[in-house]
């Protein structure tokens, strides 16, 4: 690769690192071009899967301010730059790796923090953003319903108490 081509590749990788919310490094040794195409389709709009030279990736990551990836950049490495939902991208990579054991998730970074493969798997085990938001909304609604029941119970209890007092006075002949 000529020097100008390397500089261009580093600049493109740097832009990808800066424009993504997370990146996942994988080893793709033994996967066919067709399988890599399937992986790119599986990731959809959530991530861009790119194969790059380790030294160029190290330089681009350091220029972008991403640290902690140097140990992961060994052997044939591809990077999934996540621009969409990180959980969905992690699920796509995990599911593809289960179906194709030759894809090995090495680790990555998210929000400036380096992640190992176990943390990427934990991310994949999370429910999607929409499901978590729905659960939060349900919990908030339940709390509001409980508060409304308490507030509605106060006047009802007061009315029942007044009725019981009236009935007692009637019995006593007052």
Residue frames as qw, qx, qy, qz and C-alpha x, y, z in Angstrom:
[[0.000, 0.891, 0.455, 0.000, 0.00, 0.00, 0.00],
 [0.402, 0.486, -0.032, 0.776, 1.44, 3.38, -0.96],
 [0.235, -0.156, -0.473, 0.835, 1.93, 6.08, 1.63],
 [0.302, -0.060, -0.112, -0.945, -0.96, 8.21, 0.27],
 [0.631, -0.236, -0.630, -0.386, -3.28, 5.21, 0.34],
 [0.506, -0.241, -0.696, 0.449, -2.31, 4.52, 3.96],
 [0.024, -0.077, -0.268, 0.960, -2.96, 8.13, 4.95],
 [0.483, -0.134, -0.347, -0.793, -6.36, 7.99, 3.26],
 [0.647, -0.244, -0.718, -0.080, -7.22, 4.69, 4.96],
 [0.349, -0.189, -0.593, 0.701, -6.18, 6.08, 8.37],
 [0.182, -0.004, 0.052, -0.982, -8.30, 9.20, 7.81],
 [0.598, -0.195, -0.517, -0.581, -11.34, 7.08, 6.86],
 [0.610, -0.255, -0.720, 0.213, -10.90, 4.82, 9.88],
 [0.175, -0.092, -0.421, 0.885, -10.46, 7.85, 12.14],
 [0.386, -0.108, -0.164, -0.902, -13.73, 9.31, 10.82],
 [0.668, -0.234, -0.650, -0.275, -15.46, 5.99, 11.46],
 [0.478, -0.207, -0.663, 0.537, -14.17, 5.87, 15.05],
 [0.001, -0.075, -0.244, 0.967, -15.24, 9.47, 15.68],
 [0.470, -0.063, -0.285, -0.833, -18.65, 9.02, 14.05],
 [0.644, -0.197, -0.718, -0.174, -19.59, 5.81, 15.80],
 [0.577, -0.643, 0.156, -0.479, -21.04, 5.32, 19.26],
 [0.748, -0.406, 0.525, -0.023, -19.19, 2.02, 19.65],
 [0.543, 0.548, -0.598, -0.220, -16.88, -0.35, 17.80],
 [0.886, -0.243, 0.375, -0.127, -16.55, -4.11, 18.08],
 [0.177, 0.625, -0.726, -0.225, -13.35, -5.87, 16.99],
 [0.935, 0.033, 0.271, -0.226, -13.68, -9.36, 15.58],
 [0.218, -0.413, 0.805, 0.365, -11.46, -12.02, 14.10],
 [0.748, 0.415, 0.048, -0.516, -12.82, -13.24, 10.79],
 [0.007, -0.471, 0.848, 0.244, -10.20, -15.88, 9.86],
 [0.192, 0.076, 0.975, 0.081, -11.75, -18.61, 7.75],
 [0.419, 0.599, 0.497, -0.467, -14.97, -16.83, 6.83],
 [0.456, 0.330, 0.598, 0.570, -15.86, -16.67, 3.16],
 [0.010, -0.036, -0.157, -0.987, -16.76, -13.51, 1.31],
 [0.420, -0.413, -0.615, -0.524, -20.36, -14.74, 1.16],
 [0.539, -0.514, -0.601, 0.290, -20.45, -15.17, 4.94],
 [0.271, -0.243, -0.167, 0.916, -19.03, -11.69, 5.48],
 [0.194, -0.222, -0.405, -0.865, -21.73, -10.38, 3.16],
 [0.517, -0.512, -0.664, -0.174, -24.36, -12.18, 5.27],
 [0.462, -0.416, -0.446, 0.644, -22.87, -10.58, 8.38],
 [0.073, -0.039, 0.084, 0.993, -23.07, -7.12, 6.85],
 [0.386, -0.366, -0.548, -0.646, -26.71, -7.76, 5.94],
 [0.559, -0.483, -0.655, 0.157, -27.43, -9.06, 9.45],
 [0.333, -0.299, -0.299, 0.843, -25.99, -5.89, 10.98],
 [0.158, 0.805, 0.545, 0.175, -28.21, -3.78, 8.72],
 [0.139, 0.832, 0.041, 0.536, -28.21, -0.08, 9.46],
 [0.648, -0.760, -0.033, 0.028, -26.87, -0.48, 12.99],
 [0.551, -0.619, 0.421, 0.368, -23.23, -1.01, 12.07],
 [0.610, 0.717, -0.314, -0.122, -20.68, -0.89, 9.29],
 [0.888, -0.288, 0.309, 0.182, -18.35, -3.91, 9.14],
 [0.437, 0.844, -0.311, -0.006, -14.89, -3.10, 7.77],
 [0.921, -0.122, 0.038, 0.369, -11.70, -5.11, 7.37],
 [0.163, 0.945, -0.229, 0.166, -8.57, -3.04, 7.95],
 [0.669, 0.297, -0.510, 0.452, -4.89, -3.50, 8.65],
 [0.633, -0.595, -0.410, 0.277, -4.07, -3.60, 12.35],
 [0.469, -0.178, -0.075, 0.862, -1.37, -0.93, 12.24],
 [0.035, -0.349, -0.314, -0.882, -3.63, 1.49, 10.37],
 [0.514, -0.635, -0.511, -0.268, -6.46, 0.76, 12.78],
 [0.616, -0.447, -0.338, 0.554, -4.16, 1.42, 15.77],
 [0.274, 0.019, 0.075, 0.959, -3.05, 4.74, 14.32],
 [0.239, -0.464, -0.435, -0.734, -6.62, 5.80, 13.49],
 [0.592, -0.612, -0.524, 0.002, -7.94, 4.77, 16.90],
 [0.536, -0.357, -0.241, 0.726, -5.19, 6.69, 18.70],
 [0.110, 0.153, 0.207, 0.960, -5.80, 9.77, 16.55],
 [0.407, -0.521, -0.485, -0.573, -9.53, 9.53, 17.33],
 [0.278, -0.496, 0.470, -0.675, -8.77, 9.31, 21.06],
 [0.931, -0.174, -0.120, -0.297, -9.81, 5.67, 21.41],
 [0.036, 0.590, -0.774, 0.226, -7.51, 3.79, 23.75],
 [0.608, -0.208, 0.681, -0.352, -7.31, 0.23, 25.02],
 [0.878, 0.381, 0.077, -0.278, -7.64, -1.53, 21.66],
 [0.232, 0.716, -0.648, -0.113, -3.96, -2.17, 20.94],
 [0.356, -0.266, 0.885, -0.139, -3.97, -5.60, 22.61],
 [0.698, 0.364, 0.536, -0.306, -6.98, -6.67, 20.52],
 [0.557, 0.752, -0.198, -0.291, -5.39, -5.74, 17.20],
 [0.271, -0.442, 0.839, 0.165, -3.58, -9.03, 16.64],
 [0.378, 0.194, 0.888, 0.177, -4.23, -11.36, 13.73],
 [0.002, -0.343, -0.581, -0.738, -6.83, -10.73, 11.04],
 [0.010, -0.442, -0.581, 0.684, -9.14, -8.10, 12.51],
 [0.022, -0.515, -0.526, -0.676, -12.34, -6.52, 11.28],
 [0.009, -0.169, -0.464, 0.869, -14.16, -3.69, 13.01],
 [0.062, -0.656, -0.703, -0.267, -17.90, -3.22, 13.28],
 [0.066, 0.053, -0.170, 0.982, -18.46, 0.53, 13.65],
 [0.071, -0.587, -0.801, 0.096, -21.81, 0.90, 15.41],
 [0.009, -0.170, -0.088, -0.982, -23.79, 3.99, 14.50],
 [0.560, -0.416, -0.401, -0.594, -27.24, 2.75, 15.51],
 [0.763, -0.535, 0.117, -0.344, -28.41, 0.80, 18.52],
 [0.051, 0.592, -0.792, 0.141, -25.37, -0.76, 20.20],
 [0.603, -0.102, 0.713, -0.344, -27.43, -3.58, 21.72],
 [0.829, 0.459, 0.162, -0.274, -28.91, -4.59, 18.36],
 [0.487, 0.706, -0.514, -0.018, -25.46, -4.59, 16.73],
 [0.200, -0.458, 0.827, -0.257, -24.02, -6.68, 19.57],
 [0.756, 0.119, 0.542, -0.347, -26.93, -9.13, 19.21],
 [0.756, 0.607, -0.127, -0.207, -26.34, -9.37, 15.47],
 [0.272, 0.652, -0.700, 0.106, -22.64, -10.12, 15.97],
 [0.424, -0.287, 0.785, -0.349, -23.32, -12.62, 18.77],
 [0.818, 0.275, 0.369, -0.345, -25.98, -14.46, 16.79],
 [0.675, 0.653, -0.325, -0.107, -23.79, -14.58, 13.69],
 [0.046, 0.590, -0.781, 0.202, -20.85, -15.84, 15.78],
 [0.651, -0.095, 0.666, -0.352, -23.06, -18.63, 17.18],
 [0.843, 0.460, 0.183, -0.210, -24.04, -19.69, 13.66],
 [0.710, 0.605, -0.242, 0.267, -20.48, -19.22, 12.32],
 [0.751, -0.614, -0.014, 0.241, -17.91, -20.14, 15.00],
 [0.689, 0.216, 0.076, 0.688, -15.09, -18.79, 12.84],
 [0.003, -0.745, -0.029, -0.666, -16.19, -15.24, 13.75],
 [0.598, -0.354, -0.518, 0.500, -14.64, -14.47, 17.12],
 [0.127, -0.929, -0.113, -0.329, -15.58, -11.33, 19.03],
 [0.611, 0.177, -0.406, 0.656, -12.38, -9.93, 20.53],
 [0.265, -0.553, -0.428, 0.664, -13.73, -6.84, 22.29],
 [0.228, 0.679, 0.376, 0.587, -14.29, -3.21, 21.49],
 [0.176, -0.119, -0.340, 0.916, -15.09, 0.16, 22.94],
 [0.125, -0.720, -0.589, -0.344, -18.16, 2.16, 23.84],
 [0.261, -0.938, -0.128, -0.189, -18.42, 5.70, 25.18],
 [0.115, 0.824, -0.471, 0.292, -14.66, 5.95, 25.54],
 [0.607, -0.459, 0.609, -0.225, -14.32, 2.72, 27.54],
 [0.327, 0.339, -0.849, -0.239, -12.62, -0.42, 26.28],
 [0.841, -0.112, 0.227, -0.479, -14.78, -3.55, 26.44],
 [0.166, -0.304, 0.927, 0.144, -13.75, -7.19, 26.45],
 [0.330, -0.070, -0.801, -0.494, -15.64, -9.98, 24.69],
 [0.193, -0.389, -0.853, 0.290, -17.65, -10.85, 27.82],
 [0.080, 0.469, 0.295, -0.829, -18.91, -7.28, 28.11],
 [0.300, 0.174, -0.513, -0.785, -19.95, -7.29, 24.45],
 [0.313, -0.224, -0.910, -0.155, -21.92, -10.50, 25.16],
 [0.080, -0.456, -0.653, 0.599, -23.56, -8.83, 28.17],
 [0.210, 0.346, -0.102, -0.909, -24.59, -5.96, 25.90],
 [0.347, 0.019, -0.753, -0.559, -26.09, -8.46, 23.48],
 [0.234, -0.318, -0.902, 0.174, -28.09, -10.02, 26.31],
 [0.123, 0.315, 0.336, -0.879, -29.81, -6.71, 27.07],
 [0.384, 0.642, 0.663, -0.027, -33.26, -6.12, 25.72],
 [0.359, 0.474, 0.328, 0.734, -33.68, -3.60, 22.93],
 [0.068, 0.027, -0.200, 0.977, -34.04, 0.10, 23.65],
 [0.462, -0.271, -0.348, -0.770, -37.73, 0.06, 22.76],
 [0.693, -0.347, -0.631, -0.028, -38.46, -2.81, 25.17],
 [0.446, -0.184, -0.485, 0.729, -36.56, -1.11, 28.00],
 [0.121, -0.110, 0.004, -0.987, -38.42, 2.16, 27.37],
 [0.594, -0.327, -0.500, -0.538, -41.74, 0.29, 27.35],
 [0.645, -0.318, -0.631, 0.292, -40.87, -1.36, 30.68],
 [0.235, -0.069, -0.309, 0.919, -39.92, 2.02, 32.13],
 [0.341, -0.213, -0.217, -0.889, -43.20, 3.55, 30.94],
 [0.671, -0.346, -0.612, -0.235, -45.13, 0.61, 32.43],
 [0.534, -0.247, -0.568, 0.576, -43.37, 0.99, 35.77],
 [0.022, 0.023, -0.132, 0.991, -44.07, 4.73, 35.80],
 [0.500, -0.281, -0.408, -0.710, -47.74, 4.11, 34.96],
 [0.654, -0.331, -0.674, 0.085, -48.01, 1.53, 37.73],
 [0.341, -0.172, -0.445, 0.810, -46.64, 4.02, 40.27],
 [0.213, -0.100, -0.088, -0.968, -49.09, 6.66, 39.09],
 [0.609, -0.309, -0.584, -0.440, -51.98, 4.19, 39.30],
 [0.574, -0.303, -0.649, 0.397, -50.99, 3.25, 42.84],
 [0.132, -0.092, -0.260, 0.952, -50.81, 6.94, 43.85],
 [0.395, -0.196, -0.323, -0.837, -54.22, 7.59, 42.27],
 [0.636, -0.343, -0.680, -0.122, -55.69, 4.65, 44.20],
 [0.421, -0.252, -0.544, 0.680, -54.30, 6.03, 47.47],
 [0.067, 0.026, 0.051, -0.996, -55.67, 9.50, 46.79],
 [0.526, -0.233, -0.489, -0.656, -59.06, 8.07, 45.78],
 [0.574, -0.283, -0.750, 0.166, -59.15, 5.89, 48.91],
 [0.167, -0.059, -0.449, 0.876, -58.92, 8.87, 51.28],
 [0.415, -0.064, -0.016, -0.907, -62.31, 10.44, 50.39],
 [0.691, -0.138, -0.621, -0.342, -63.91, 7.00, 50.14],
 [0.505, -0.153, -0.721, 0.448, -62.67, 6.03, 53.59],
 [0.041, 0.017, 0.317, -0.947, -63.83, 9.39, 54.97],
 [0.565, -0.112, -0.288, -0.765, -67.31, 8.89, 53.51],
 [0.691, -0.164, -0.703, -0.050, -67.50, 5.36, 54.95],
 [0.329, -0.089, -0.619, 0.708, -66.39, 6.66, 58.34],
 [0.265, -0.036, 0.109, -0.958, -69.01, 9.43, 58.29],
 [0.673, -0.139, -0.487, -0.540, -71.72, 6.90, 57.31],
 [0.606, -0.152, -0.737, 0.259, -70.67, 4.56, 60.15],
 [0.113, -0.054, -0.462, 0.878, -70.77, 7.47, 62.63],
 [0.458, -0.088, -0.155, -0.871, -74.25, 8.52, 61.37],
 [0.705, -0.160, -0.633, -0.276, -75.52, 4.95, 61.72],
 [0.464, -0.114, -0.700, 0.531, -74.12, 4.67, 65.26],
 [0.106, 0.011, 0.283, -0.953, -75.77, 7.94, 66.32],
 [0.592, -0.126, -0.380, -0.700, -79.06, 6.75, 64.83],
 [0.668, -0.172, -0.723, 0.053, -78.87, 3.56, 66.87],
 [0.319, -0.125, -0.578, 0.741, -78.06, 5.49, 70.01],
 [0.052, -0.784, -0.618, 0.001, -81.09, 7.70, 69.39],
 [0.296, -0.484, -0.044, 0.822, -79.30, 10.96, 69.05]]
